[in-house]
Amino acid sequence: TLLVPGTTWTWVHADNRVYTRHGERVSVDLRGSHPALGSTTEFLQTRVDVKFIRGLTDLSRLLLRGNFGFTHVGNFSILPPTYRFFAGGSQSVRGYDYMSLGPHNAQGYLVGGNQLIVGSVEVDHVLVGKWSGAMFFDIGNAVNDFSTPLKQGAGFGVRWRSPIGMLRFDLAWGLSNPRLLPHLHFVVGPDL
């Protein structure tokens, strides 16, 4: 049983919210539970998400993204999976399935971690009209110990600037697991 109050603070600055050439977004999320609130477990969790976009030339942009999380918990084994960290997917480490990265238990099942670290660097370049090409490199993982190796993914994509934001089609390879087939990722929406 959990009662989890929380708060989120988000700051966005952009020259253009639909197609940003210079901007940044910072989001900080803090939540937790305590037996005094009727919860059966006690935890405190924070997550910080940042993204920076800078124009390199008239036709090129640099996009940097970072996601960081930490959970302080008395007994991790009874923390529900919805409050554990996982990595992988189109908004995390591309080249891997959604929420497929993180610690495993003794039986080999994915159970998630109490810490998250993800970073991404991407460059896109206008090809013609509203069409752009992109190349990217992602690194990160959900872990219980920051000494755990981080997973890497890389690939390329095509972007189309629509009235509601970018349509992004990415083909990504999970570099840390060469046996994985390439993954196709699709995202719609503003850069920030």
N, C-alpha and C positions, 0 to 999 in steps of 0.2 A: 504494500500500500504506500503510495507516494502522493504528497501534496508538494508541488514544485513551483514556488514563486520565482519569477525571473524578470530581468529587464534587458532591453537592447538599446544601444545608442548607435546611430548611423550618421555619418557625415559624408556628403557627396559634393564635389566641386567639379564642374565640367564646362568647357566652352560651348558644347552642344551635347545634349543628352541622348540624341538619337545616333549621331556619329561623332564620337569624341576624338579630338586630336590632342587635347591637353586637359587632363583631369585626374582625379583620384577619388577613391571611396575607401572609407575606413568604417568597419562595423565591429562593435564589441558587445558580446552577449555574456551575461552573468546569470546563473541560476543555481538553485540548490534545494535541499530538503533537510529536515531535522526531526527527530522523534518528538520534539515539543510541538510540532505542527501536525502530529498524527501519522507521520511517515514511519515505515519499518526500517529504513536505512537512512544514513546520513551521508550527504555528499555536497560538494561545492564544485561547480564547473564554470570555466570561462573559455570563451572562444573569440579569437580575433581574426578577422578577414580583411585583407588590404588588397587594393588594386591600383596601379598607376599606369597612365597612358601618356605617352609623349610622342609628338610628331618628330620624326628623324629628318625627313625631307618633305617636299610638297606632296609626295605620293606615298610615303612610307611612315609607319608608326611602330613604336615599341610598346608592348603590353607586358607588364610585370604583375604577377599575382602571388599572394602568400596566404596560407590558412594555418592557423596555429590554435591548438587546444590543449587544455590540461584539466584533469579531474582529480580532486582530492576526495578519496572515499575510504570509509572504514573497512568495508568488506566488498571488494570488487565483484566477487562471485554472485552476490545477490542484486547487483545493479542491473536493471533491465537493459536489454540490447538497445532500446531506443535512446538511452543516455550514454552509450558507449560510442567511441569514435571508430569510423571505418574510412577507408580511402578507395579511390578508383572511380572512373567514370568521366563524363564530359566536363564536369566542373571541378575535377580533382586531378588525378593522374591518368591522363588519356593513354589508351592502349590496353586498358584493363576494364573488366566489367564493373558496373556500378556497385559500390560498397563491397568489393571483393578482396580488398587488401586489409590486413590487420593480423593480430595474434591469433593463433590456433590453440585449442586445448590439447590434452594428452591423447585424445581420440582422433585428432586431426580436424575437428570442426572449427570453423571460423567463429570467434567469440568477440572480437573487437578489442580495442585498447583504451587505456585511460589518458593517452596523449596523442596529439595529431600534429604532424608537420608536413606541409605541402608547399612547393614552390613551382612557379612556371615562368618561362620567358618565351615571348612570341613576337615575331616580326611579320607585319602584313604590308603588302604593296599593291597599290591600285594598278590593275591590268588594263581595263578599259571601262569607261562609264562608271557604273555602280558595282562592278565586279573587281574583287581583289583576290590575291593568292597569299597564303600564309605558311610559315614554317614555325614549329614550336618544339620545346623541350620541357618536360615536366618531371619532377622528382618529389617523392614523399612516401609516407606510410602512416598508418595508425599503429602505435607501439605502446608497450608498457615500460620501455627503457629506451632512452635516446641513443644507446649504443647499437640498437637493432638496425640492420642495413635498410637503406631507403630504396624504394623501387623507382625505376626510371622508365619513361615513355617519351617517344618522339614521333613526329610525323609532319604532314602537310595538309593544307585545307584550302577550300574555296569559300569566299565570303560574298554575299550579295546585300547591299545596303537597301533595305526595305523601309517603308514609311514608319514601321514600328520598331526598327532597330535591325541589327545584323542577323542574317540567316547564315549560320556557320555549319559547314560540312567538313569534317575532319577524318582523315584516315591515319590511324596511329598504331604504332608497334610497341608492345611491352618489352623494352630492351632487357629487363632483368629476367625475363623468361622467354628465350628465343623460340620455344616450342609453341607459344601462343600464336594464333592466327591474328592478322591485323583486325583492328576494331574500327567500325564506322561510328562516329559520334555526330549528333545533330543537335544544335541549340538555336533558339530564336529569342531575340530580345536586345535591349540596349546594352552597350559595352559596360556601363556602370549601373 
